[in-house]
Amino acid sequence: MHTRYFEDFSVGDKFTTRAITLSEGLILEFALMYDPQHMHTDKVKAEAGPFGGLIASGFQTLALSFRQFYDLGLVVQSNIIGPGMDEVRWTAPVHAGDTIHSEWEVLEARPSESKPDRGIVRWRCLTFNQRHDKVMSYESVTIVRQRPE
């Protein structure tokens, strides 16, 4: 996909990312660096726990969903900044071998009141596994450039 500018986004626009499969190695590597809780790092304890095995950190799922979105190319050249996100929810575990993708929807697109060269786009991200079980949801905001003249 090519870069879109603020005026190219409309409420209701939807975009689906590519899928990515999480291996046990990816889960362990991320968890050891950023979220070393036993359900992410200790296979024996994780197998005896409520999820029946290692699960990905929610932060890894969040980071991957953003990477998947970025790879769509929609805001590669037009993005100014993402000032925040709200309502992050991890609704189901992501296990080694699961394949996840995200579906993004524009909830709001409004011009900036203080800076005429940009607009604000508010998104809903829903992330699903290969069975289409929702594993995560959140809303985020991106400040996007208007199309250059």
FITIVEX-676450 format. One record per residue: x negated, y, z negated of N, C-alpha, C in turn; residue number from 1; chain. Coordinates in steps of 0.1 Angstrom, whole numbers, plus 2048, in hexadecimal, padded with zeros to 3 digits. Layout:
N
+------+------+------+-------+-------+-------+------+------+------+------+--------+
| n.c1 | n.c2 | n.c3 | ca.c1 | ca.c2 | ca.c3 | c.c1 | c.c2 | c.c3 | baro | drenba |
+------+------+------+-------+-------+-------+------+------+------+------+--------+
|    X |    Y |    Z |     X |     Y |     Z |    X |    Y |    Z |  NUM |      A |
...
+------+------+------+-------+-------+-------+------+------+------+------+--------+
***
This chain:
149
+------+------+------+-------+-------+-------+------+------+------+------+--------+
| n.c1 | n.c2 | n.c3 | ca.c1 | ca.c2 | ca.c3 | c.c1 | c.c2 | c.c3 | baro | drenba |
+------+------+------+-------+-------+-------+------+------+------+------+--------+
|  7F8 |  7F4 |  800 |   800 |   800 |   800 |  7F7 |  80C |  800 |    1 |      A |
|  7FC |  817 |  804 |   7F5 |   824 |   805 |  7F9 |  82D |  7F9 |    2 |      A |
|  7F0 |  837 |  7F6 |   7F3 |   840 |   7EC |  800 |  848 |  7EF |    3 |      A |
|  808 |  849 |  7E4 |   814 |   852 |   7E5 |  811 |  85E |  7DC |    4 |      A |
|  817 |  869 |  7E0 |   817 |   875 |   7D8 |  824 |  877 |  7D2 |    5 |      A |
|  825 |  881 |  7C9 |   831 |   883 |   7C0 |  83E |  882 |  7C8 |    6 |      A |
|  83E |  88A |  7D3 |   84B |   88A |   7DB |  84E |  87D |  7E2 |    7 |      A |
|  845 |  874 |  7E2 |   848 |   867 |   7E8 |  84F |  85D |  7DE |    8 |      A |
|  851 |  861 |  7D2 |   857 |   858 |   7C8 |  865 |  85D |  7C5 |    9 |      A |
|  86E |  853 |  7C4 |   87D |   856 |   7C1 |  881 |  84D |  7B6 |   10 |      A |
|  88A |  852 |  7AE |   890 |   849 |   7A3 |  896 |  83D |  7AA |   11 |      A |
|  893 |  831 |  7A4 |   898 |   825 |   7A9 |  88E |  81D |  7B2 |   12 |      A |
|  883 |  824 |  7B7 |   879 |   81D |   7BF |  873 |  812 |  7B6 |   13 |      A |
|  871 |  806 |  7BD |   86C |   7FA |   7B6 |  860 |  7F5 |  7BE |   14 |      A |
|  857 |  7F0 |  7B6 |   84A |   7EA |   7BC |  847 |  7DE |  7B4 |   15 |      A |
|  842 |  7D3 |  7BB |   83E |   7C7 |   7B5 |  82F |  7C5 |  7B8 |   16 |      A |
|  828 |  7C1 |  7AD |   81A |   7BF |   7AE |  817 |  7B1 |  7B3 |   17 |      A |
|  80A |  7AF |  7B6 |   805 |   7A1 |   7B9 |  805 |  799 |  7AC |   18 |      A |
|  804 |  78D |  7AC |   803 |   784 |   7A1 |  7F5 |  781 |  79D |   19 |      A |
|  7F3 |  77E |  790 |   7E5 |   77A |   78B |  7E7 |  76F |  781 |   20 |      A |
|  7DF |  765 |  782 |   7DF |   759 |   779 |  7D5 |  75B |  76F |   21 |      A |
|  7D9 |  759 |  762 |   7CF |   75B |   757 |  7C9 |  74D |  753 |   22 |      A |
|  7BC |  74C |  754 |   7B6 |   740 |   750 |  7B3 |  741 |  741 |   23 |      A |
|  7AF |  735 |  73B |   7AB |   735 |   72D |  79F |  73E |  72B |   24 |      A |
|  796 |  73D |  735 |   78A |   745 |   734 |  78C |  754 |  734 |   25 |      A |
|  796 |  759 |  73C |   799 |   767 |   73C |  79F |  76B |  72F |   26 |      A |
|  7A8 |  763 |  72A |   7AE |   766 |   71D |  7A4 |  767 |  712 |   27 |      A |
|  79B |  75D |  711 |   791 |   75D |   707 |  787 |  769 |  708 |   28 |      A |
|  783 |  76C |  714 |   77A |   777 |   717 |  780 |  784 |  712 |   29 |      A |
|  78C |  787 |  716 |   793 |   793 |   712 |  794 |  794 |  702 |   30 |      A |
|  799 |  789 |  6FD |   79C |   788 |   6EF |  790 |  78A |  6E6 |   31 |      A |
|  785 |  783 |  6EA |   779 |   784 |   6E2 |  773 |  793 |  6E2 |   32 |      A |
|  776 |  79A |  6ED |   771 |   7A8 |   6EE |  77B |  7B2 |  6E7 |   33 |      A |
|  788 |  7B0 |  6E8 |   791 |   7BA |   6E5 |  79C |  7B6 |  6DB |   34 |      A |
|  79F |  7A9 |  6D9 |   7AB |   7A6 |   6D0 |  7A8 |  798 |  6CB |   35 |      A |
|  79E |  797 |  6C2 |   799 |   789 |   6BD |  7A2 |  782 |  6B3 |   36 |      A |
|  7AF |  783 |  6B5 |   7B8 |   77B |   6AC |  7B8 |  76D |  6B0 |   37 |      A |
|  7BA |  764 |  6A6 |   7B8 |   755 |   6A9 |  7C1 |  750 |  6B4 |   38 |      A |
|  7CD |  755 |  6B6 |   7D6 |   750 |   6C1 |  7D1 |  753 |  6CF |   39 |      A |
|  7C6 |  75C |  6CF |   7C0 |   75F |   6DC |  7B2 |  759 |  6DD |   40 |      A |
|  7AC |  755 |  6D2 |   79E |   751 |   6D2 |  79B |  743 |  6CD |   41 |      A |
|  7A4 |  73D |  6C5 |   7A1 |   730 |   6BF |  7AB |  726 |  6C4 |   42 |      A |
|  7A6 |  71D |  6CD |   7AF |   714 |   6D4 |  7B6 |  70A |  6C9 |   43 |      A |
|  7AE |  705 |  6C0 |   7B4 |   6FC |   6B6 |  7BF |  703 |  6AE |   44 |      A |
|  7BC |  70E |  6A8 |   7C6 |   715 |   6A0 |  7D2 |  719 |  6A9 |   45 |      A |
|  7CF |  71E |  6B5 |   7DA |   722 |   6BE |  7E3 |  716 |  6C1 |   46 |      A |
|  7DE |  70A |  6C3 |   7E6 |   6FF |   6C6 |  7EF |  6FB |  6BB |   47 |      A |
|  7EA |  6FD |  6AE |   7F2 |   6FA |   6A3 |  7FC |  705 |  69F |   48 |      A |
|  7FB |  711 |  6A6 |   803 |   71C |   6A3 |  811 |  71C |  6AB |   49 |      A |
|  818 |  727 |  6AA |   826 |   727 |   6AF |  826 |  728 |  6BF |   50 |      A |
|  81B |  72A |  6C6 |   81B |   72B |   6D4 |  816 |  71E |  6DB |   51 |      A |
|  811 |  715 |  6D3 |   80C |   708 |   6D9 |  7FF |  709 |  6E1 |   52 |      A |
|  7F8 |  714 |  6DF |   7EB |   715 |   6E6 |  7E7 |  724 |  6E7 |   53 |      A |
|  7DC |  726 |  6ED |   7D7 |   733 |   6EF |  7E0 |  73C |  6F7 |   54 |      A |
|  7E2 |  748 |  6F3 |   7EA |   752 |   6FB |  7E2 |  75E |  6FD |   55 |      A |
|  7E5 |  765 |  708 |   7DE |   771 |   70B |  7E2 |  77C |  701 |   56 |      A |
|  7D9 |  785 |  6FE |   7DC |   791 |   6F7 |  7E6 |  799 |  6FE |   57 |      A |
|  7F0 |  79F |  6F7 |   7F9 |   7A8 |   6FD |  7F2 |  7B4 |  704 |   58 |      A |
|  7E7 |  7B8 |  6FE |   7DF |   7C3 |   704 |  7D9 |  7BF |  711 |   59 |      A |
|  7D5 |  7B2 |  713 |   7D1 |   7AD |   71F |  7DC |  7AD |  72A |   60 |      A |
|  7E8 |  7A9 |  726 |   7F3 |   7A9 |   72F |  7F6 |  7B7 |  733 |   61 |      A |
|  7F5 |  7C0 |  72A |   7F7 |   7CE |   72D |  7ED |  7D3 |  737 |   62 |      A |
|  7E0 |  7D1 |  734 |   7D6 |   7D5 |   73D |  7D7 |  7CF |  74B |   63 |      A |
|  7DA |  7C2 |  74C |   7DC |   7BC |   759 |  7E8 |  7C1 |  760 |   64 |      A |
|  7F3 |  7C5 |  759 |   7FE |   7CA |   760 |  7FB |  7D8 |  766 |   65 |      A |
|  7F3 |  7E0 |  75F |   7EF |   7EC |   765 |  7E5 |  7EA |  770 |   66 |      A |
|  7DC |  7E1 |  76F |   7D3 |   7DE |   77B |  7DB |  7DA |  787 |   67 |      A |
|  7E5 |  7D1 |  785 |   7ED |   7CD |   790 |  7F4 |  7D9 |  796 |   68 |      A |
|  7F9 |  7E2 |  78E |   800 |   7EE |   793 |  7F6 |  7F6 |  79B |   69 |      A |
|  7EA |  7F9 |  795 |   7E0 |   801 |   79C |  7DC |  7FB |  7A9 |   70 |      A |
|  7DB |  7EE |  7AA |   7D7 |   7E7 |   7B6 |  7E2 |  7E9 |  7C2 |   71 |      A |
|  7EE |  7ED |  7BE |   7F8 |   7F0 |   7C9 |  7F3 |  7FC |  7D1 |   72 |      A |
|  7EB |  805 |  7CB |   7E6 |   810 |   7D3 |  7EF |  81C |  7D3 |   73 |      A |
|  7FA |  81C |  7CB |   804 |   826 |   7CC |  7FE |  834 |  7C7 |   74 |      A |
|  7F6 |  834 |  7BD |   7F1 |   840 |   7B7 |  7E2 |  841 |  7B7 |   75 |      A |
|  7DB |  83A |  7BF |   7CD |   839 |   7BF |  7C7 |  847 |  7C1 |   76 |      A |
|  7CC |  84F |  7CB |   7C7 |   85C |   7CE |  7CF |  867 |  7C7 |   77 |      A |
|  7DC |  864 |  7C3 |   7E4 |   86F |   7BF |  7E5 |  870 |  7AF |   78 |      A |
|  7E1 |  866 |  7A8 |   7E2 |   865 |   79A |  7D9 |  870 |  793 |   79 |      A |
|  7DF |  878 |  78A |   7D7 |   881 |   782 |  7D4 |  87B |  775 |   80 |      A |
|  7DE |  876 |  76E |   7DC |   870 |   761 |  7E9 |  868 |  75D |   81 |      A |
|  7E8 |  85F |  754 |   7F3 |   858 |   74E |  7F3 |  85C |  73F |   82 |      A |
|  7FC |  865 |  73C |   7FB |   86B |   72E |  801 |  862 |  723 |   83 |      A |
|  808 |  857 |  727 |   80D |   84F |   71C |  816 |  844 |  721 |   84 |      A |
|  81A |  83B |  717 |   823 |   830 |   719 |  82C |  82F |  70D |   85 |      A |
|  838 |  829 |  70F |   841 |   827 |   704 |  847 |  819 |  705 |   86 |      A |
|  84D |  815 |  6FA |   855 |   809 |   6F9 |  84E |  7FC |  6FE |   87 |      A |
|  841 |  7FB |  6FB |   83A |   7EF |   6FF |  840 |  7E3 |  6F7 |   88 |      A |
|  843 |  7D9 |  6FE |   849 |   7CD |   6F7 |  843 |  7C0 |  6FE |   89 |      A |
|  83E |  7B7 |  6F6 |   839 |   7AA |   6FA |  844 |  7A0 |  6F7 |   90 |      A |
|  84B |  79B |  701 |   857 |   793 |   6FE |  855 |  784 |  6FF |   91 |      A |
|  84A |  780 |  705 |   847 |   772 |   706 |  838 |  770 |  707 |   92 |      A |
|  833 |  765 |  702 |   824 |   763 |   703 |  820 |  760 |  711 |   93 |      A |
|  813 |  764 |  714 |   80D |   760 |   721 |  802 |  756 |  71E |   94 |      A |
|  804 |  74A |  723 |   7FA |   73F |   721 |  7F0 |  73E |  72C |   95 |      A |
|  7E5 |  737 |  729 |   7DB |   734 |   734 |  7E3 |  72C |  73F |   96 |      A |
|  7E0 |  730 |  74B |   7E7 |   72A |   756 |  7F4 |  731 |  75B |   97 |      A |
|  7F9 |  73A |  752 |   804 |   742 |   757 |  800 |  74C |  762 |   98 |      A |
|  809 |  74F |  76B |   807 |   758 |   775 |  811 |  764 |  773 |   99 |      A |
|  80C |  770 |  772 |   814 |   77B |   76F |  814 |  785 |  77B |  100 |      A |
|  81F |  78C |  77C |   820 |   798 |   785 |  829 |  7A2 |  77E |  101 |      A |
|  829 |  7AE |  783 |   831 |   7B9 |   77D |  83A |  7BF |  788 |  102 |      A |
|  845 |  7C4 |  783 |   84F |   7CB |   78B |  850 |  7D9 |  785 |  103 |      A |
|  84E |  7E3 |  78D |   84E |   7F1 |   789 |  859 |  7F9 |  78F |  104 |      A |
|  860 |  801 |  787 |   86B |   809 |   78C |  869 |  817 |  788 |  105 |      A |
|  86C |  821 |  791 |   86B |   82F |   78E |  878 |  832 |  787 |  106 |      A |
|  877 |  837 |  77A |   882 |   83B |   772 |  885 |  84A |  773 |  107 |      A |
|  87B |  852 |  776 |   87C |   860 |   777 |  871 |  866 |  77F |  108 |      A |
|  874 |  870 |  787 |   869 |   877 |   78F |  86D |  885 |  78F |  109 |      A |
|  866 |  88D |  788 |   869 |   89C |   787 |  85D |  8A4 |  789 |  110 |      A |
|  85E |  8B0 |  78F |   853 |   8B9 |   791 |  84E |  8BE |  783 |  111 |      A |
|  842 |  8C1 |  782 |   83C |   8C7 |   776 |  842 |  8D5 |  775 |  112 |      A |
|  846 |  8D9 |  76A |   84B |   8E7 |   768 |  840 |  8F1 |  767 |  113 |      A |
|  834 |  8ED |  763 |   829 |   8F6 |   761 |  81E |  8F6 |  76C |  114 |      A |
|  81E |  8EB |  773 |   813 |   8EA |   77E |  81A |  8E5 |  78B |  115 |      A |
|  81B |  8EE |  794 |   823 |   8EB |   7A1 |  81C |  8E1 |  7AA |  116 |      A |
|  80F |  8DD |  7A7 |   808 |   8D4 |   7B0 |  80A |  8C5 |  7AC |  117 |      A |
|  813 |  8C3 |  7A2 |   815 |   8B5 |   79E |  823 |  8B2 |  799 |  118 |      A |
|  825 |  8A5 |  796 |   832 |   8A1 |   790 |  830 |  896 |  786 |  119 |      A |
|  83B |  893 |  77F |   83A |   888 |   775 |  843 |  87D |  77A |  120 |      A |
|  83D |  871 |  77A |   844 |   865 |   77D |  845 |  85C |  771 |  121 |      A |
|  851 |  858 |  76D |   852 |   84E |   762 |  857 |  841 |  767 |  122 |      A |
|  850 |  836 |  763 |   851 |   829 |   768 |  856 |  81F |  75D |  123 |      A |
|  85D |  815 |  762 |   85F |   809 |   759 |  857 |  7FE |  760 |  124 |      A |
|  850 |  7F7 |  757 |   848 |   7EB |   75C |  84E |  7DF |  755 |  125 |      A |
|  851 |  7D5 |  75D |   856 |   7C8 |   758 |  84C |  7BD |  75D |  126 |      A |
|  846 |  7B5 |  754 |   83C |   7AB |   758 |  842 |  79E |  755 |  127 |      A |
|  841 |  795 |  75F |   847 |   788 |   75F |  83C |  77D |  762 |  128 |      A |
|  83F |  771 |  75C |   837 |   766 |   75F |  83C |  75E |  76C |  129 |      A |
|  836 |  753 |  76F |   83A |   74B |   77B |  848 |  746 |  77A |  130 |      A |
|  84E |  745 |  76F |   85C |   740 |   76D |  865 |  74C |  76D |  131 |      A |
|  860 |  758 |  76F |   868 |   764 |   76F |  86D |  767 |  761 |  132 |      A |
|  866 |  762 |  756 |   869 |   766 |   749 |  862 |  774 |  746 |  133 |      A |
|  869 |  77D |  741 |   863 |   78A |   73E |  85A |  788 |  732 |  134 |      A |
|  84D |  78C |  734 |   843 |   78B |   729 |  83F |  798 |  723 |  135 |      A |
|  843 |  7A3 |  72A |   83F |   7B1 |   725 |  847 |  7BB |  72C |  136 |      A |
|  84A |  7C6 |  725 |   850 |   7D2 |   72C |  84B |  7DE |  725 |  137 |      A |
|  84B |  7E9 |  72D |   847 |   7F6 |   727 |  84B |  801 |  731 |  138 |      A |
|  84B |  80D |  72C |   84C |   819 |   735 |  840 |  821 |  734 |  139 |      A |
|  83C |  827 |  73F |   830 |   82F |   740 |  833 |  83C |  748 |  140 |      A |
|  82A |  845 |  747 |   82B |   852 |   74E |  81E |  855 |  755 |  141 |      A |
|  820 |  859 |  762 |   814 |   85D |   76A |  816 |  86B |  76F |  142 |      A |
|  80C |  873 |  76E |   80C |   880 |   774 |  805 |  87F |  782 |  143 |      A |
|  80D |  882 |  78C |   809 |   87F |   79A |  808 |  88C |  7A2 |  144 |      A |
|  7FE |  88E |  7AB |   7FD |   89A |   7B3 |  808 |  89A |  7BD |  145 |      A |
|  80C |  8A7 |  7C1 |   814 |   8A9 |   7CC |  80B |  8A7 |  7D9 |  146 |      A |
|  812 |  8A4 |  7E4 |   80A |   8A2 |   7F0 |  802 |  8AF |  7F4 |  147 |      A |
|  7F5 |  8AD |  7F7 |   7ED |   8B8 |   7FA |  7F1 |  8BF |  807 |  148 |      A |
|  7F0 |  8CC |  808 |   7F4 |   8D3 |   814 |  7EA |  8D2 |  81F |  149 |      A |
+------+------+------+-------+-------+-------+------+------+------+------+--------+
***
